[in-house]
Amino acid sequence: MKVGTDGVLLGAWVDISAAQEVLDIGTGTGLIALMIAQRNADCKVLGLELDEDAAIQASMNASKSAFAERVEIVQGDIKNFDQRGVFDTIVSNPPYFNGSYTTHEPKRTVARHQNSLQLKDLIEKAWELGKARHSFAVILPTEVAREAEPTFRARGYSLYRECHIRPTPSKKSKRLLQQWTSFEVNETEKDELVIEVARHKYTESYRELCADFYLNF
């Protein structure tokens, strides 16, 4: 799986200031897990990946990083993953297409679609794996995120912060970053981020958020 903007945004944006035990569901090649380990030197990160080849790649990436002692990669299905009440921070860049778009690569289709994991099941599983006080951060297409909000709230989550992602100043929000908490919050922090002002001309806000993770930016 190639490095994508969605993963970079989530890894750079999620609040991990107090994180100690982090779970990255669907870690792919370990991008978000490694970004979190880079940002918080006090936390341990477990990356869970369904696809065996991707998990092997993620393990190699983690072992060659400066954070090898704090990043663990496990190959397995989140539906069968049983570490109840362990994690204070959970992140996921989940599959979000509902079958309207497919690829010729079966592994990529699994990674990009809800065929193997429904979003409602992911929300339930995050609640199960999180500590009594934990947060769950995701990046989703804006319309999917809005549709999922009642499911988050019904489960008991409260929206801590969100950020609309707009490709350019003239385009509407295409993605929504959200961080939900298992405890009540008084007011949701709301923001928006524009990625580019023109092709490959990034906004200062995007550069500031992601500069620590690009070699040539």
C-alpha positions in Angstrom: 0.0 0.0 0.0 1.4 3.4 -1.0 1.7 6.2 1.4 -1.4 8.4 1.1 -2.4 11.9 2.1 -5.2 10.5 4.4 -2.7 8.5 6.5 -0.2 11.4 6.7 -3.0 13.7 7.9 -4.3 11.4 10.6 -0.8 10.6 11.9 0.1 14.2 12.1 -3.2 15.5 13.4 -4.4 13.1 16.1 -3.9 14.3 19.7 -1.5 11.9 21.3 -0.1 14.3 23.9 -1.1 11.9 26.8 -1.0 8.6 24.9 0.8 5.7 26.4 -0.7 2.6 24.7 -1.7 3.2 21.1 -3.4 0.9 18.6 -3.3 1.5 14.9 -6.0 -0.6 13.2 -5.2 -1.5 9.6 -1.7 -0.2 9.8 -0.8 -1.0 6.2 2.9 -0.5 5.9 3.1 1.1 9.4 2.9 4.8 8.3 0.6 6.1 11.1 2.2 3.9 13.8 5.6 5.2 13.0 4.4 8.8 12.8 2.8 8.5 16.3 6.0 6.9 17.7 8.0 9.8 16.2 5.7 12.4 17.8 5.4 10.9 21.3 8.6 9.4 22.7 6.7 8.0 25.7 4.2 5.8 24.0 4.1 2.3 22.7 2.3 1.6 19.4 0.8 -1.6 18.2 0.0 -1.8 14.5 -2.6 -4.4 13.5 -2.8 -5.5 9.8 -5.0 -8.0 8.1 -2.9 -8.6 5.0 0.1 -10.8 5.6 2.4 -9.1 3.0 1.6 -5.6 4.3 2.2 -6.8 7.8 5.6 -8.1 6.8 6.5 -4.8 5.2 5.3 -2.9 8.2 7.4 -5.0 10.5 10.5 -4.4 8.3 9.8 -0.7 8.3 9.4 -0.6 12.1 12.5 -2.6 12.7 14.6 -0.3 10.6 13.2 2.8 12.2 14.5 4.8 15.2 11.4 3.6 17.1 11.8 -0.1 16.7 11.6 -0.8 20.5 8.3 1.0 20.8 6.5 -0.2 17.6 5.1 -3.7 17.3 3.3 -5.0 14.2 0.8 -7.9 14.5 -0.8 -9.7 11.5 -4.4 -10.5 12.2 -8.1 -9.7 11.9 -9.4 -6.9 14.1 -12.6 -9.0 14.5 -10.6 -11.7 16.3 -8.2 -9.3 18.2 -8.7 -9.7 21.9 -6.9 -7.2 24.1 -9.8 -5.7 25.9 -9.4 -2.4 27.7 -5.7 -2.1 26.9 -5.4 1.1 24.8 -5.8 4.7 25.7 -5.6 5.9 22.1 -6.9 4.1 19.0 -6.4 5.3 15.4 -7.6 4.0 12.1 -7.6 5.0 8.4 -10.4 2.5 7.7 -11.9 1.1 4.5 -14.8 3.4 3.5 -16.1 2.6 0.1 -19.4 0.7 0.0 -18.8 -1.3 -3.2 -19.3 1.6 -5.6 -15.6 1.5 -6.5 -13.5 -1.5 -7.0 -9.9 -2.2 -8.2 -8.3 -5.0 -10.1 -6.1 -5.8 -7.1 -8.0 -7.8 -4.5 -5.8 -6.8 -1.6 -6.3 -3.1 -2.4 -10.0 -3.6 -2.7 -10.1 -5.1 0.8 -8.0 -2.2 2.1 -10.3 0.4 0.5 -13.8 -1.1 1.0 -16.1 -2.0 3.8 -16.5 -5.5 2.4 -14.4 -7.1 5.1 -15.1 -4.7 8.0 -18.2 -2.6 8.4 -17.6 0.8 10.0 -20.2 0.1 12.8 -18.2 -3.1 13.7 -15.0 -1.1 13.8 -16.6 1.4 16.2 -17.8 -1.4 18.5 -14.4 -3.1 18.5 -12.6 0.2 19.3 -14.9 0.6 22.3 -14.1 -2.9 23.5 -10.3 -2.5 23.1 -10.1 0.9 24.6 -9.6 1.7 28.3 -12.4 3.2 30.3 -11.0 6.6 29.2 -9.8 6.4 25.7 -10.0 8.2 22.3 -10.6 6.9 18.8 -9.4 8.9 15.9 -10.4 8.3 12.2 -10.2 10.0 8.8 -13.2 9.4 6.5 -14.9 10.9 3.5 -17.0 13.8 4.9 -20.3 12.2 4.0 -19.4 8.9 5.4 -18.2 10.5 8.7 -21.5 12.4 9.0 -23.5 9.2 8.4 -21.4 7.4 11.1 -21.9 10.0 13.8 -25.1 8.5 15.2 -23.3 5.1 15.5 -20.5 6.7 17.4 -22.8 8.5 19.8 -25.1 5.5 20.3 -22.0 3.5 21.3 -21.2 6.2 23.9 -18.5 8.3 22.2 -18.4 12.1 22.4 -16.8 14.2 19.7 -13.6 15.8 21.0 -12.3 17.5 17.9 -12.7 17.5 14.1 -11.1 19.0 11.1 -12.5 19.4 7.6 -10.0 18.7 4.9 -10.4 20.7 1.7 -8.2 19.9 -1.4 -8.1 23.6 -2.5 -9.7 26.9 -1.3 -12.4 26.6 -3.9 -13.4 22.9 -3.2 -15.6 21.6 -0.4 -14.5 19.3 2.3 -13.6 15.9 1.0 -12.3 14.3 4.2 -13.1 14.7 7.8 -10.6 14.1 10.7 -12.4 13.2 13.9 -11.3 12.2 17.4 -13.9 10.7 19.6 -13.6 10.1 23.4 -15.2 7.5 25.7 -16.0 10.4 28.1 -18.1 13.5 27.8 -16.5 16.6 26.4 -18.0 20.1 26.9 -17.3 21.5 23.5 -16.0 20.1 20.2 -12.9 21.7 18.8 -13.6 22.5 15.1 -11.2 23.5 12.4 -10.5 23.1 8.7 -7.4 22.6 6.6 -6.7 23.4 3.0 -4.0 21.3 1.4 -3.1 23.1 -1.8 -3.5 26.6 -3.3 -2.4 25.1 -6.7 -1.0 21.8 -7.9 1.9 20.8 -5.6 1.8 24.3 -4.0 0.9 23.5 -0.4 -0.6 25.8 2.1 1.4 27.0 5.0 -1.0 25.3 7.4 -0.5 21.9 5.7 3.3 22.4 5.6 3.3 23.3 9.3 1.2 20.2 10.2 3.2 17.7 8.1 6.7 19.1 7.8 8.3 16.8 10.3 7.4 13.7 8.2 8.7 14.7 4.7 12.3 14.7 3.6 11.8 17.2 0.9 8.8 19.5 1.6 
